[in-house]
Amino acid sequence: MPVCQYGPGSVFGSSCLWSAVEPAGASVRCRESGGQLWVLEKLAWEQAPEETKSIGLIGGVMLLINNLAGPTIVSMPALAQQAGWLPLFLVQAVIAGFSSVCGFMLIEAMRCMPGNHSFDQTIEFTNLASFYLPHELYLGTMVCYHVNSILNLMSLIIQSGQVMDYIMLNVYGCAPGLQLGGLAYVCGTRTDSVTPFGDSYVLSSSMLAVALICAPFAVKNLDDNVILQYLAVVGLAVMSVIWIALLLKEPAFPHPLPVVTSSQSSLIGTVLFNFAFTSTLPSWVNEKKQDVSVGTTFWTTMGFVVVLYSVVGIVGGMAYPPFYDTNENLFSKLNAGGSKVGQATVAAYPMLQNVTSIPVLAILIRCNLIQGGLSSSIATFIAVGLPWLVSIPFYTGSGFDTIAEVGGLATSSIINFMIPLIMYVVAVGRKKEREELLSHSKSAATDACNELQGIVSSFEVHSCTCMRN
């Protein structure tokens, strides 16, 4: 007898016996309220293997911190000078709280999935979108999701390669690569561009090195990358201490900072982009241990990032005269400061942050593509191979910066703030509908049982009367 499931996926949902249809593998029988009724062979219904839930509290905190602690830390001192030290802290705290609420909403929507009250099933963001959203909105949401993820992945790949190119330029005198126009070997030496190759289309050897380092981790599971997250967060903490020590020694310290100004738009936009992490949560929930508290993980993560970014921003803002109306940032200031340790951290931070984040983003893309119905090999190519290939024409020049800033921020706001709210509202509404339906069913069943008991009692009395006669 086949098993009937209500939901968009092939491995989750509340099981029930369905005897009125022929066995049909995984065919859709009907649609209702945006969901789907799937008919599966009984053996096809499986819970997520217990061994996949291996990420503990500390591992989860490290994973989420590394997801949040991106390159925006270099902008914090200038934002403190422009917006004021008090808004720098308060805006981060408020948006961190708002982002956490959106995260709780998304996770609650996961919990409301049939058969997933204890997160026993493997449910990715694409499953949630398919289950709760109308088909057209689902398609648009997943386009935004994958565009946002691939843009973020490309930015990390490009930035890592560019930093490595300049390390090679400083050490060896030039950065090797393959010029795509005539397939000729080149060794870039320019220092007035984002790469040593200028605006030429080049396949940099540094991009290949980043691929060789990250690809083996990108084809693994999320829990296999936790050790990299430990390395990244510990490295961030150590380098932040070094930065603060160097900033305190600057001649201009303590340069007065405004408490608050009227220029808040740049701060709000940057912080919104920095704390957009909601779409990555389903993959973490799928692999976290059952006893790990979501609330403890969230507040520990947010507290660490808000405090660290605020301290670096305020101290950095007090270390220099105002530079927020220039193209300079924390790293350019440290790099020009003359300290070899400071210059080393400027080169090390992007590599440490990016190399540990690239595999995680690739895993999230791959898992969602597989849950969306693609084969493992095709999903792996799209998540691991395609971003590197698409990054090549954008590696030099500044065209990608505009695409990433405009497209990345727009899609990120939709995916991480708007869609979780919609999913939560729909999930709560459906939960009430199910409870009302269950209540009516129980009431009808009780009435039927009472009526049956009355018939049985009447029959027994009638039988006893007949026997006496």
Long-range contacts (C-beta under 8 A, 24 or more apart in sequence): 1-42, 2-39, 2-40, 2-41, 2-42, 3-39, 3-40, 3-41, 3-42, 3-44, 3-45, 4-29, 4-37, 4-38, 4-39, 4-40, 5-37, 5-38, 5-39, 5-40, 5-45, 5-114, 5-115, 6-35, 6-36, 6-37, 6-38, 6-114, 7-35, 7-36, 7-38, 7-113, 7-114, 7-115, 7-127, 7-131, 8-35, 8-36, 8-127, 8-130, 8-131, 9-38, 9-121, 9-122, 9-123, 9-127, 9-130, 9-371, 10-38, 10-40, 10-44, 11-44, 11-45, 11-46, 11-48, 11-121, 11-122, 12-113, 12-114, 12-115, 12-116, 12-121, 12-122, 12-123, 12-127, 13-38, 13-45, 13-113, 13-114, 13-115, 13-121, 14-114, 14-115, 15-45, 15-115, 33-430, 34-131, 34-132, 34-133, 34-134, 34-135, 34-138, 34-426, 35-131, 36-130, 47-120, 47-121, 48-120, 48-121, 48-122, 48-286, 52-122, 52-221, 52-223, 52-286, 52-287, 53-286, 53-287, 53-288, 53-289, 53-290, 54-223, 54-287, 54-289, 55-222, 55-223, 55-226, 55-284, 55-287, 55-288, 55-289, 55-292, 56-288, 56-289, 56-292, 57-292, 57-293, 57-296, 57-297, 59-223, 59-226, 59-229, 59-230, 60-284, 60-288, 60-292, 60-297, 61-297, 61-300, 61-301, 61-304, 62-226, 62-229, 62-230, 62-232, 62-233, 63-222, 63-225, 63-226, 63-229, 63-284, 63-360, 64-277, 64-280, 64-284, 64-297, 64-298, 64-301, 65-229, 65-233, 65-236, 65-301, 65-304, 65-305, 66-229, 66-232, 66-233, 66-236, 66-353, 66-356, 66-357, 66-360, 67-277, 67-280, 67-357, 67-360, 68-274, 68-275, 68-277, 68-301, 68-302, 68-305, 69-232, 69-233, 69-236, 69-305, 69-308, 69-353, 70-274, 70-353, 70-357, 71-159, 71-350, 71-353, 72-270, 72-271, 72-273, 72-274, 72-309, 73-308, 73-309, 73-312, 73-330, 74-329, 74-330, 74-331, 75-270, 75-329, 75-330, 76-309, 76-310, 76-312, 76-313, 76-316, 76-317, 76-330, 77-312, 77-313, 77-315, 77-316, 77-317, 77-319, 77-320, 77-329, 77-330, 77-333, 78-317, 78-323, 78-324, 78-328, 78-329, 78-330, 79-266, 79-267, 79-270, 79-313, 79-317, 79-324, 80-257, 80-313, 80-314, 80-316, 80-317, 81-257, 81-258, 81-317, 81-322, 81-323, 81-324, 82-261, 82-263, 82-266, 82-267, 82-322, 82-324, 82-325, 83-260, 83-261, 83-263, 83-264, 83-266, 83-267, 84-257, 84-258, 84-259, 84-260, 84-261, 85-257, 85-258, 85-259, 85-313, 85-314, 85-317, 86-259, 86-260, 87-260, 87-261, 87-264, 87-267, 88-267, 88-310, 88-313, 88-314, 89-306, 89-310, 89-314, 91-264, 91-267, 91-268, 91-271, 92-271, 92-275, 92-305, 92-306, 92-309, 92-310, 93-306, 95-268, 95-271, 95-272, 95-275, 96-275, 96-302, 96-305, 96-306, 97-302, 98-275, 98-417, 99-275, 99-276, 99-277, 99-278, 99-302, 99-416, 99-417, 100-298, 100-299, 100-302, 102-278, 102-416, 102-417, 102-420, 102-421, 103-277, 103-278, 103-281, 103-294, 103-298, 103-420, 104-294, 104-295, 104-298, 105-420, 105-421, 105-423, 105-424, 106-278, 106-281, 106-282, 106-420, 106-423, 106-424, 107-281, 107-285, 107-294, 108-424, 108-427, 109-420, 109-423, 109-424, 109-426, 109-427, 110-282, 110-285, 112-427, 112-428, 112-430, 112-431, 118-290, 119-285, 119-286, 119-288, 119-290, 122-286, 122-371, 123-282, 123-285, 123-286, 123-371, 124-282, 124-283, 124-286, 124-367, 124-368, 124-371, 125-279, 125-282, 125-283, 125-368, 126-368, 126-369, 126-371, 126-372, 127-282, 127-371, 128-282, 128-423, 129-419, 129-423, 130-372, 132-422, 132-423, 132-426, 132-427, 133-419, 133-422, 133-423, 133-426, 141-414, 141-415, 141-419, 142-368, 142-372, 144-411, 144-414, 144-415, 145-279, 145-368, 145-411, 145-415, 146-365, 146-368, 146-369, 147-407, 147-411, 148-279, 148-407, 148-408, 148-411, 148-412, 148-415, 149-279, 149-361, 149-364, 149-365, 150-365, 150-386, 150-387, 150-390, 151-403, 151-404, 151-407, 151-408, 151-411, 152-361, 152-404, 152-408, 153-358, 153-361, 153-362, 153-365, 153-387, 154-387, 154-390, 154-391, 154-394, 154-400, 154-404, 155-400, 155-404, 155-408, 156-354, 156-357, 156-358, 156-361, 157-207, 157-210, 157-211, 157-354, 157-358, 157-387, 157-388, 157-391, 158-391, 158-394, 158-395, 158-400, 159-350, 159-354, 160-206, 160-210, 160-350, 160-351, 160-354, 160-355, 160-358, 161-195, 161-204, 161-206, 161-207, 161-209, 161-210, 161-391, 161-395, 162-194, 162-195, 162-206, 162-395, 163-347, 163-350, 163-351, 164-206, 164-209, 164-210, 164-351, 165-195, 165-196, 165-197, 165-204, 165-206, 166-196, 166-347, 167-347, 168-205, 168-206, 169-196, 175-204, 175-205, 175-206, 176-204, 176-205, 177-202, 177-203, 177-204, 177-205, 177-206, 178-202, 178-203, 178-205, 180-392, 193-396, 194-396, 194-397, 194-398, 195-395, 195-396, 197-396, 198-396, 199-396, 199-397, 200-396, 201-392, 201-393, 201-395, 201-396, 202-395, 202-396, 203-392, 204-395, 207-388, 207-391, 207-392, 207-395, 210-354, 210-355, 210-358, 211-388, 213-355, 214-355, 214-358, 214-359, 214-362, 215-384, 217-359, 218-358, 218-359, 218-362, 218-363, 218-366, 218-383, 218-384, 219-366, 219-380, 219-384, 220-359, 220-363, 221-287, 221-363, 222-283, 222-284, 222-286, 222-287, 222-360, 222-363, 223-287, 225-356, 225-359, 225-360, 225-363, 228-355, 228-356, 228-359, 229-356, 229-360, 231-352, 231-356, 232-352, 232-353, 232-356, 232-357, 235-348, 235-349, 235-352, 236-308, 236-349, 236-352, 236-353, 237-308, 239-345, 239-348, 239-349, 240-308, 240-311, 240-312, 242-341, 242-342, 242-345, 243-312, 243-316, 243-330, 243-334, 243-342, 243-345, 244-311, 244-312, 244-315, 246-334, 246-337, 246-339, 246-341, 246-342, 247-315, 247-316, 247-318, 247-319, 248-315, 248-319, 250-319, 250-320, 250-337, 252-318, 252-319, 252-320, 252-321, 253-315, 253-318, 253-319, 254-318, 255-317, 255-318, 255-319, 255-320, 255-321, 256-318, 257-314, 257-317, 257-318, 269-409, 272-409, 272-412, 272-413, 272-417, 273-408, 273-409, 273-412, 274-309, 275-302, 275-305, 276-412, 276-413, 276-415, 276-416, 276-417, 277-416, 278-415, 278-416, 278-417, 278-420, 279-364, 279-415, 279-416, 280-360, 280-364, 283-363, 283-364, 283-367, 362-387
